[in-house]
Amino acid sequence: AFATKLFLRIPYYMSPGFDVYPAMTAAYILSGVVGLLHGADAYLSYVHYKTGR
């Protein structure tokens, strides 16, 4: 997300029709959400494996 803000914010405001900035920001946010879901799933799988249920 830092690289997106650093390198794409100025061209986004300077160039008309430059639609990459919102899409890249959304992609970074969604990848963080999916990463958290993956971590929660891994933790629950580990707990299930250790308890033997």
N, C-alpha and C positions, 0 to 999 in steps of 0.2 A: 504494500500500500504506500510505503514511503517513496518508492521509485515512481509510482504512478503520479503521486502528487508533485514530486520534484520535476519530472521530465515532461509531463503532459498537461499540467494546469495552464501554463502560459500559452502554448499553441491552442488549447481549447478556447480560451478567451479571445485570442487574437484572430483565429481563422473561422470564418463562417462555415457551417456545415461540418465541423470537426466533431464527430459523435463518439470518438473512441474513449474519451475520459470517463463518462458515466458508465459505460460498459465495462471498462477495466476495473473501476472502483467496485462495481457490483460483483464482478468475478472474484476479486480479492475478499470481499465480505462473505460471499457464499462459500468460498473455499475454507474460510475460518470456521463457519458454521458446520460444514460437513466434516471438518477435522475434529471438532468437538463431539459430534455425533459418533464418529468412528472411535474416538477415545472412550466414550461412554459404553459403546457396544463391546469394545475389547475388555474393558473392566468387568462388565456384567458377564461376559463369556468366561473370564478368568475365575470369577467368584463361583459361577455355575460348575466349572471344571473342578475347583478345589473342594466344593461341598459334596460333589458326587450325586447331585440330584438329577 
